[in-house]
Amino acid sequence: MKNKIFIGLLIITFIIQLPLLRVEAKEFDYKSKEFEAVASQFMCTCGCGQDHFECDPKTCNLTIGFKEDIVEMMNKGWDKDKIREYYINIYGEEILTAPEKSGFSLVAWTLPFTVLGIAAIALYFIIRKWVKKKGEDHLILENEKVQDEVEGEILSSMIEEERKKYF
């Protein structure tokens, strides 16, 4: 009997608080911050090079329908990630203003910079080696000149001695 009364009180308390738990759905429009956050992550496909939030609806008919679809999805309760996934499934990753931070997209965006960095480091060491080798070659040539002069003097003195013996 006590359990039935306790359960009844819980049900009555729940029914009384039910209207308080109900959350009104927020209506989104083209000027809301949430809409800007969602629309700015997609590139306009008209070729203007802007995202859908910045694209001018006076010159682009594609952005009007796109914006209407986004507002409709947001009013249905779709979140930013679900809308993003929906459009990626339709258009592919080309529609995104920024690449995904995983997988092949990350490699494709970072690989050129990595290769340029490695090439710059390799070029630095190659030039350094050339400069060092040129300096060593210059020293070797100077040493050879000095050696040639000394050998020439020795040779000329030997020839002079031999000449004196016979003449």
MIFIVEX-994825 format. One record per residue (C-alpha): residue number from 1; residue in three letters; x, y, z. Coordinates in nm, 3 decimals. Layout:
BEGIN
(NUM, Ala, (X, Y, Z))
...
This chain:
BEGIN
(1, Met, (0.000, 0.000, 0.000))
(2, Lys, (0.282, 0.242, 0.085))
(3, Asn, (0.453, 0.155, -0.246))
(4, Lys, (0.137, 0.238, -0.440))
(5, Ile, (0.104, 0.575, -0.269))
(6, Phe, (0.470, 0.649, -0.326))
(7, Ile, (0.445, 0.560, -0.696))
(8, Gly, (0.126, 0.768, -0.728))
(9, Leu, (0.298, 1.072, -0.574))
(10, Leu, (0.592, 1.029, -0.813))
(11, Ile, (0.357, 1.015, -1.112))
(12, Ile, (0.167, 1.326, -0.996))
(13, Thr, (0.497, 1.513, -0.939))
(14, Phe, (0.616, 1.413, -1.285))
(15, Ile, (0.290, 1.526, -1.448))
(16, Ile, (0.305, 1.862, -1.270))
(17, Gln, (0.667, 1.920, -1.380))
(18, Leu, (0.611, 1.800, -1.739))
(19, Pro, (0.515, 2.146, -1.874))
(20, Leu, (0.827, 2.288, -1.712))
(21, Leu, (1.048, 2.028, -1.885))
(22, Arg, (0.915, 2.110, -2.229))
(23, Val, (1.163, 2.325, -2.419))
(24, Glu, (1.041, 2.549, -2.693))
(25, Ala, (1.214, 2.501, -3.026))
(26, Lys, (1.415, 2.803, -3.127))
(27, Glu, (1.337, 2.945, -3.468))
(28, Phe, (1.645, 3.022, -3.674))
(29, Asp, (1.672, 3.283, -3.946))
(30, Tyr, (1.940, 3.411, -4.184))
(31, Lys, (2.078, 3.659, -3.929))
(32, Ser, (2.129, 3.424, -3.634))
(33, Lys, (2.479, 3.338, -3.513))
(34, Glu, (2.402, 2.967, -3.535))
(35, Phe, (2.305, 3.004, -3.903))
(36, Glu, (2.627, 3.195, -3.971))
(37, Ala, (2.833, 2.919, -3.808))
(38, Val, (2.666, 2.650, -4.019))
(39, Ala, (2.651, 2.835, -4.353))
(40, Ser, (3.007, 2.965, -4.336))
(41, Gln, (3.153, 2.614, -4.336))
(42, Phe, (3.031, 2.549, -4.693))
(43, Met, (3.177, 2.695, -5.014))
(44, Cys, (2.934, 2.832, -5.267))
(45, Thr, (2.929, 2.618, -5.580))
(46, Cys, (2.864, 2.911, -5.817))
(47, Gly, (3.238, 2.978, -5.845))
(48, Cys, (3.248, 3.308, -5.655))
(49, Gly, (3.499, 3.168, -5.404))
(50, Gln, (3.298, 3.269, -5.098))
(51, Asp, (3.119, 3.067, -4.837))
(52, His, (2.739, 3.044, -4.845))
(53, Phe, (2.695, 3.296, -4.565))
(54, Glu, (2.896, 3.564, -4.750))
(55, Cys, (2.773, 3.484, -5.103))
(56, Asp, (2.543, 3.755, -5.239))
(57, Pro, (2.192, 3.623, -5.312))
(58, Lys, (2.138, 3.905, -5.567))
(59, Thr, (2.401, 3.759, -5.798))
(60, Cys, (2.384, 3.389, -5.704))
(61, Asn, (2.066, 3.184, -5.732))
(62, Leu, (2.234, 2.876, -5.580))
(63, Thr, (2.289, 3.032, -5.241))
(64, Ile, (1.921, 3.121, -5.193))
(65, Gly, (1.809, 2.758, -5.203))
(66, Phe, (2.109, 2.646, -5.001))
(67, Lys, (2.037, 2.897, -4.725))
(68, Glu, (1.668, 2.801, -4.720))
(69, Asp, (1.762, 2.434, -4.682))
(70, Ile, (2.001, 2.509, -4.397))
(71, Val, (1.743, 2.717, -4.207))
(72, Glu, (1.482, 2.444, -4.260))
(73, Met, (1.721, 2.176, -4.129))
(74, Met, (1.813, 2.387, -3.828))
(75, Asn, (1.446, 2.450, -3.747))
(76, Lys, (1.387, 2.074, -3.764))
(77, Gly, (1.651, 2.032, -3.494))
(78, Trp, (1.953, 1.928, -3.699))
(79, Asp, (2.283, 2.032, -3.544))
(80, Lys, (2.590, 2.171, -3.721))
(81, Asp, (2.765, 1.834, -3.750))
(82, Lys, (2.462, 1.655, -3.892))
(83, Ile, (2.414, 1.925, -4.158))
(84, Arg, (2.785, 1.910, -4.240))
(85, Glu, (2.771, 1.533, -4.279))
(86, Tyr, (2.460, 1.561, -4.499))
(87, Tyr, (2.626, 1.801, -4.745))
(88, Ile, (2.954, 1.608, -4.747))
(89, Asn, (2.758, 1.298, -4.848))
(90, Ile, (2.599, 1.491, -5.136))
(91, Tyr, (2.886, 1.710, -5.267))
(92, Gly, (3.195, 1.551, -5.115))
(93, Glu, (3.466, 1.732, -4.921))
(94, Glu, (3.507, 1.990, -5.199))
(95, Ile, (3.217, 2.188, -5.054))
(96, Leu, (3.397, 2.256, -4.725))
(97, Thr, (3.575, 2.585, -4.667))
(98, Ala, (3.831, 2.412, -4.445))
(99, Pro, (3.957, 2.055, -4.486))
(100, Glu, (3.878, 1.774, -4.248))
(101, Lys, (4.140, 1.733, -3.978))
(102, Ser, (4.188, 1.362, -4.036))
(103, Gly, (4.279, 1.106, -4.296))
(104, Phe, (4.382, 1.186, -4.650))
(105, Ser, (4.261, 1.547, -4.632))
(106, Leu, (4.511, 1.625, -4.359))
(107, Val, (4.791, 1.462, -4.557))
(108, Ala, (4.690, 1.637, -4.881))
(109, Trp, (4.694, 1.981, -4.715))
(110, Thr, (5.015, 1.939, -4.515))
(111, Leu, (5.230, 1.735, -4.757))
(112, Pro, (5.327, 2.026, -4.989))
(113, Phe, (5.449, 2.234, -4.695))
(114, Thr, (5.641, 1.939, -4.554))
(115, Val, (5.808, 1.871, -4.890))
(116, Leu, (5.901, 2.239, -4.928))
(117, Gly, (6.054, 2.239, -4.581))
(118, Ile, (6.259, 1.926, -4.648))
(119, Ala, (6.372, 2.065, -4.986))
(120, Ala, (6.482, 2.392, -4.821))
(121, Ile, (6.685, 2.205, -4.560))
(122, Ala, (6.845, 1.982, -4.827))
(123, Leu, (6.929, 2.287, -5.040))
(124, Tyr, (7.091, 2.454, -4.739))
(125, Phe, (7.320, 2.156, -4.679))
(126, Ile, (7.406, 2.120, -5.050))
(127, Ile, (7.502, 2.487, -5.082))
(128, Arg, (7.700, 2.465, -4.759))
(129, Lys, (7.887, 2.163, -4.895))
(130, Trp, (7.962, 2.344, -5.224))
(131, Val, (8.097, 2.649, -5.044))
(132, Lys, (8.311, 2.435, -4.815))
(133, Lys, (8.442, 2.230, -5.110))
(134, Lys, (8.524, 2.547, -5.307))
(135, Gly, (8.722, 2.678, -5.010))
(136, Glu, (8.911, 2.349, -4.981))
(137, Asp, (8.979, 2.348, -5.357))
(138, His, (9.120, 2.699, -5.329))
(139, Leu, (9.353, 2.589, -5.048))
(140, Ile, (9.460, 2.282, -5.243))
(141, Leu, (9.539, 2.496, -5.548))
(142, Glu, (9.745, 2.734, -5.335))
(143, Asn, (9.933, 2.440, -5.181))
(144, Glu, (9.998, 2.296, -5.528))
(145, Lys, (10.129, 2.633, -5.648))
(146, Val, (10.365, 2.653, -5.351))
(147, Gln, (10.477, 2.294, -5.410))
(148, Asp, (10.528, 2.360, -5.781))
(149, Glu, (10.741, 2.667, -5.700))
(150, Val, (10.952, 2.473, -5.451))
(151, Glu, (10.995, 2.181, -5.691))
(152, Gly, (11.078, 2.425, -5.969))
(153, Glu, (11.345, 2.591, -5.757))
(154, Ile, (11.491, 2.255, -5.658))
(155, Leu, (11.487, 2.137, -6.017))
(156, Ser, (11.643, 2.457, -6.148))
(157, Ser, (11.916, 2.442, -5.880))
(158, Met, (11.993, 2.078, -5.975))
(159, Ile, (12.012, 2.172, -6.342))
(160, Glu, (12.240, 2.465, -6.255))
(161, Glu, (12.471, 2.234, -6.058))
(162, Glu, (12.486, 1.984, -6.341))
(163, Arg, (12.553, 2.258, -6.592))
(164, Lys, (12.839, 2.391, -6.378))
(165, Lys, (12.998, 2.045, -6.367))
(166, Tyr, (13.019, 2.010, -6.741))
(167, Phe, (13.068, 2.370, -6.854))
